[in-house]
């Protein structure tokens, strides 16, 4: 007998938290439901619908669907091949790839943009990274795992990987955003997450997992090895508290540039001591760089020959 029910997201589907109302058939008592009827993290996701693709419509024919107009010049065969070579994957449904590179400023409707794929890709990225570091580092405590995860799924790293893959240059942007140099970090990071979402829909979890670990795996290993996960503010706070110093405060000394591309100069103060100031493209970045400058000056951290930052063990500092 069929029955309508309201249900939340299946926890096996990576925490996509929408609520939907659907009609399902109740199995008779004692009926065994095959595992193939469920979508798990190891399986292939359900086929993307027109709405899942942001109501892009029939991209191959350039036509409209569900009343959504054409989104301007389409990616041509050369564009598709070029991006697929960079990603190491040939899409069976190139409409998903095209949507992943369509920013809301260029879309006639936000459902046609890459925002939904960004949402999905963010969830896939998080579960893959958490699963990997949980298995790879069985001796690390929850707090240490969280620090590694926070560094690896950060906007900064996602934007760096997107730039390496040349995704920002391939984003289709609205006229008001074309020509911005450099492209905002948030747009680049969103493109990377949208590509992950597109890979998941097109080829399943295993292909998405391989792609993610290929690009973030080295960052995971580096974060685990160096110990600070690039959260220099947290390291400085803990070090000053441990040594009986005053808690650090961050002072903005100067800012330059237009509103959409400001740079900030920030220094750290602890009690009566002021450390060297640093510039950053955001206040958060400037604060992290200022904290690093303080750590280097205090001898709590050192810069290796390859440019990596290493925390100096207490016994080495005291020697």
C-alpha positions as CSV (number, residue, x, y, z in Angstrom):
1,X,0.0,0.0,0.0
2,X,1.4,3.4,-0.9
3,X,1.7,6.0,1.7
4,X,2.9,9.6,1.7
5,X,5.3,10.7,4.4
6,X,7.6,13.6,5.2
7,X,11.2,12.6,5.7
8,X,14.5,14.3,6.3
9,X,17.7,13.5,4.6
10,X,19.0,10.0,4.6
11,X,22.2,10.1,6.8
12,X,23.9,8.0,4.2
13,X,23.5,10.8,1.7
14,X,26.2,13.0,3.2
15,X,24.0,15.2,5.4
16,X,22.2,17.0,2.7
17,X,19.6,18.4,5.0
18,X,16.6,19.2,2.9
19,X,13.1,17.9,3.9
20,X,10.8,16.5,1.3
21,X,7.5,14.9,1.0
22,X,7.4,11.8,-1.1
23,X,5.2,8.8,-1.7
24,X,6.7,5.4,-1.0
25,X,5.4,1.9,-1.1
26,X,5.4,0.2,2.3
27,X,7.1,-3.2,2.2
28,X,5.1,-6.1,3.5
29,X,6.3,-7.4,6.9
30,X,9.3,-9.7,6.5
31,X,10.2,-8.2,3.1
32,X,14.0,-7.9,2.6
33,X,15.0,-4.6,1.0
34,X,18.1,-5.0,-1.2
35,X,21.1,-2.8,-0.4
36,X,21.2,-1.9,-4.0
37,X,17.9,0.0,-3.5
38,X,19.7,2.5,-1.2
39,X,22.4,5.1,-2.0
40,X,25.3,4.8,0.3
41,X,28.6,6.7,0.5
42,X,30.3,4.0,-1.5
43,X,27.7,3.8,-4.2
44,X,26.6,5.8,-7.2
45,X,24.2,8.7,-6.6
46,X,20.8,8.8,-8.2
47,X,20.6,10.2,-11.7
48,X,20.5,14.0,-11.7
49,X,17.2,15.5,-12.6
50,X,16.6,18.7,-14.5
51,X,16.1,20.5,-11.2
52,X,19.3,18.9,-9.8
53,X,21.1,20.5,-12.7
54,X,19.8,23.9,-11.7
55,X,17.1,23.8,-14.3
56,X,19.7,24.5,-17.0
57,X,17.7,22.8,-19.6
58,X,19.0,20.9,-22.6
59,X,22.5,22.4,-22.9
60,X,23.4,20.1,-25.7
61,X,20.7,21.6,-28.0
62,X,20.9,25.1,-26.5
63,X,17.1,25.0,-25.9
64,X,15.1,26.2,-22.9
65,X,13.5,24.1,-20.3
66,X,11.0,24.8,-17.5
67,X,10.9,28.5,-18.6
68,X,14.6,29.2,-18.0
69,X,16.2,31.2,-20.7
70,X,19.5,30.4,-22.4
71,X,22.5,31.4,-20.4
72,X,24.4,33.2,-23.1
73,X,27.4,31.6,-25.0
74,X,27.8,27.9,-24.2
75,X,30.9,26.0,-23.6
76,X,32.1,24.6,-26.9
77,X,33.7,21.2,-27.6
78,X,37.2,22.6,-27.0
79,X,36.2,24.1,-23.7
80,X,34.8,20.8,-22.5
81,X,37.8,18.8,-23.5
82,X,40.2,21.4,-22.0
83,X,38.5,21.3,-18.6
84,X,38.1,17.6,-18.6
85,X,41.8,17.1,-19.3
86,X,42.6,19.4,-16.3
87,X,40.2,17.4,-14.1
88,X,41.2,14.0,-15.4
89,X,37.6,13.0,-16.0
90,X,35.4,12.9,-19.0
91,X,31.8,13.7,-18.1
92,X,29.0,11.5,-19.3
93,X,26.7,14.5,-18.7
94,X,28.5,17.7,-19.7
95,X,25.5,19.8,-18.6
96,X,26.6,19.2,-15.0
97,X,30.1,20.4,-15.8
98,X,28.8,23.5,-17.5
99,X,26.6,24.3,-14.6
100,X,29.6,23.9,-12.2
101,X,31.3,26.8,-14.0
102,X,28.3,29.1,-14.2
103,X,28.4,31.8,-11.5
104,X,25.1,33.3,-10.3
105,X,26.0,36.7,-11.7
106,X,25.9,35.3,-15.2
107,X,22.8,33.0,-14.8
108,X,19.3,34.1,-15.6
109,X,18.1,32.3,-12.5
110,X,20.1,31.3,-9.4
111,X,18.9,27.7,-9.8
112,X,20.8,27.6,-13.0
113,X,24.1,28.7,-11.3
114,X,26.7,26.6,-9.6
115,X,25.4,27.4,-6.1
116,X,23.6,24.0,-5.5
117,X,26.6,22.1,-6.8
118,X,28.8,24.1,-4.4
119,X,26.5,23.1,-1.5
120,X,26.7,19.4,-2.5
121,X,30.5,19.5,-3.2
122,X,31.2,21.1,0.2
123,X,29.4,18.2,1.9
124,X,31.3,15.6,-0.2
125,X,34.6,17.3,0.5
126,X,34.0,17.3,4.2
127,X,33.0,13.6,4.5
128,X,35.9,12.4,2.3
129,X,38.4,14.4,4.3
130,X,37.0,13.4,7.7
131,X,36.9,9.8,6.7
132,X,40.5,9.9,5.4
133,X,42.1,11.6,8.4
134,X,40.1,9.4,10.8
135,X,41.5,6.3,9.2
136,X,45.0,7.6,8.4
137,X,45.7,9.0,11.9
138,X,44.3,6.6,14.5
139,X,46.5,8.1,17.3
140,X,45.2,11.7,17.0
141,X,42.6,13.1,19.3
142,X,39.4,14.6,18.2
143,X,40.7,18.2,18.6
144,X,43.8,17.4,16.5
145,X,41.6,15.8,13.7
146,X,39.4,18.9,13.7
147,X,42.3,21.2,13.2
148,X,43.6,19.2,10.3
149,X,40.1,19.1,8.7
150,X,39.5,22.8,9.2
151,X,42.7,23.6,7.4
152,X,42.1,21.3,4.5
153,X,38.5,22.3,3.8
154,X,39.3,26.0,4.3
155,X,38.4,28.6,1.7
156,X,42.1,29.4,1.3
157,X,43.1,25.9,0.3
158,X,40.1,25.4,-1.9
159,X,40.9,28.6,-3.7
160,X,44.5,27.6,-4.1
161,X,43.6,24.3,-5.7
162,X,41.0,26.0,-7.9
163,X,43.7,28.3,-9.2
164,X,46.1,25.4,-9.9
165,X,43.3,23.8,-11.9
166,X,42.7,27.1,-13.8
167,X,39.1,27.1,-12.8
168,X,38.7,30.8,-12.1
169,X,39.6,31.6,-15.7
170,X,36.9,29.2,-16.9
171,X,34.1,30.6,-14.6
172,X,31.4,32.3,-16.6
173,X,30.8,35.6,-14.7
174,X,28.4,38.5,-15.1
175,X,29.6,41.8,-16.6
176,X,30.0,43.5,-13.2
177,X,32.5,40.8,-12.1
178,X,34.6,40.4,-15.3
179,X,38.0,41.9,-15.0
180,X,38.4,41.7,-11.3
181,X,42.0,40.9,-10.5
182,X,42.6,38.9,-8.6
183,X,39.3,37.0,-8.6
184,X,37.8,36.9,-5.1
185,X,39.0,33.9,-3.1
186,X,35.4,32.9,-2.4
187,X,34.5,32.5,-6.1
188,X,37.5,30.3,-6.7
189,X,36.8,28.2,-3.7
190,X,33.2,27.8,-4.7
191,X,34.2,26.7,-8.2
192,X,36.3,23.9,-6.7
193,X,33.5,22.7,-4.5
194,X,31.0,22.9,-7.4
195,X,33.4,20.7,-9.5
196,X,33.4,18.2,-6.7
197,X,29.6,18.2,-6.6
198,X,29.6,17.7,-10.4
199,X,32.0,14.8,-10.2
200,X,29.9,13.2,-7.5
201,X,26.7,13.4,-9.6
202,X,28.4,12.3,-12.8
203,X,30.5,9.4,-11.6
204,X,29.8,8.6,-8.0
205,X,31.5,8.9,-4.6
206,X,34.6,6.9,-5.4
207,X,35.6,9.1,-8.4
208,X,34.9,12.2,-6.3
209,X,37.0,10.7,-3.4
210,X,39.9,10.0,-5.8
211,X,39.8,13.5,-7.1
212,X,39.7,15.1,-3.7
213,X,42.5,13.1,-2.2
214,X,44.7,13.7,-5.3
215,X,44.5,17.4,-4.6
216,X,44.1,17.8,-0.9
217,X,46.1,14.7,0.2
218,X,49.5,16.5,0.3
219,X,47.9,19.3,2.4
220,X,46.5,16.7,4.9
221,X,49.9,15.1,5.3
222,X,51.6,18.5,5.6
223,X,49.1,19.7,8.2
224,X,49.5,16.6,10.3
225,X,53.3,16.8,10.1
226,X,53.8,20.5,10.9
227,X,51.4,20.5,13.8
228,X,49.9,24.0,13.4
229,X,47.4,23.5,10.6
230,X,48.2,27.1,9.7
231,X,46.1,28.3,12.6
232,X,48.8,30.6,14.0
233,X,46.4,32.6,16.1
234,X,45.5,29.6,18.1
235,X,49.1,28.5,18.5
236,X,50.1,32.0,19.7
237,X,47.2,32.2,22.2
238,X,48.1,28.8,23.7
239,X,51.8,29.6,23.8
240,X,51.4,33.0,25.6
241,X,48.9,31.4,28.1
242,X,51.4,28.6,28.8
243,X,54.2,31.0,29.3
244,X,52.2,33.3,31.6
245,X,52.0,36.2,29.1
246,X,49.1,38.5,28.3
247,X,46.5,37.3,25.8
248,X,47.3,38.6,22.3
249,X,45.2,41.4,20.7
250,X,45.1,42.3,17.0
251,X,45.2,45.9,15.9
252,X,44.4,47.1,12.4
253,X,47.0,49.8,11.6
254,X,46.0,50.6,8.0
255,X,43.9,49.5,5.1
256,X,44.2,50.2,1.4
257,X,42.3,49.5,-1.8
258,X,38.7,49.7,-3.1
259,X,35.9,48.2,-1.1
260,X,35.8,45.0,-3.1
261,X,39.6,44.4,-2.9
262,X,40.8,45.9,0.4
263,X,44.1,45.0,2.0
264,X,44.7,45.3,5.8
265,X,47.8,45.9,7.9
266,X,47.5,44.2,11.3
267,X,49.9,43.8,14.3
268,X,49.8,41.7,17.5
269,X,50.1,43.3,20.9
270,X,50.7,41.3,24.1
271,X,50.9,43.5,27.2
272,X,53.3,46.3,26.4
273,X,54.9,44.4,23.6
274,X,54.1,45.0,19.9
275,X,55.2,42.6,17.2
276,X,55.9,43.3,13.5
277,X,52.8,44.2,11.4
278,X,51.8,42.2,8.4
279,X,49.5,42.8,5.4
280,X,46.7,40.5,4.2
281,X,43.9,40.6,1.6
282,X,41.4,40.1,4.5
283,X,41.5,41.0,8.1
284,X,41.6,37.3,9.0
285,X,44.6,36.6,6.7
286,X,46.4,39.7,8.1
287,X,45.8,38.5,11.7
288,X,47.1,35.0,10.9
289,X,50.3,36.5,9.3
290,X,50.7,38.8,12.2
291,X,50.4,35.9,14.6
292,X,53.0,34.0,12.6
293,X,55.4,37.0,12.8
294,X,55.0,36.9,16.6
295,X,55.6,33.2,16.7
296,X,58.8,33.5,14.6
297,X,60.0,36.4,16.8
298,X,59.4,34.5,20.0
299,X,61.2,31.4,18.6
300,X,58.0,29.3,18.9
301,X,58.1,28.6,15.2
302,X,60.8,28.5,12.6
303,X,60.8,28.8,8.8
304,X,62.3,25.8,7.1
305,X,64.5,26.0,3.9
306,X,61.6,24.9,1.8
307,X,59.5,27.8,3.2
308,X,57.3,25.6,5.5
309,X,56.6,26.7,9.0
310,X,57.5,24.3,11.8
311,X,56.6,24.6,15.5
312,X,59.7,24.4,17.6
313,X,59.4,21.7,20.4
314,X,59.7,23.1,24.0
315,X,62.8,21.1,24.7
316,X,64.5,22.5,21.6
317,X,63.6,26.0,22.6
318,X,65.0,25.5,26.1
319,X,68.3,24.0,24.9
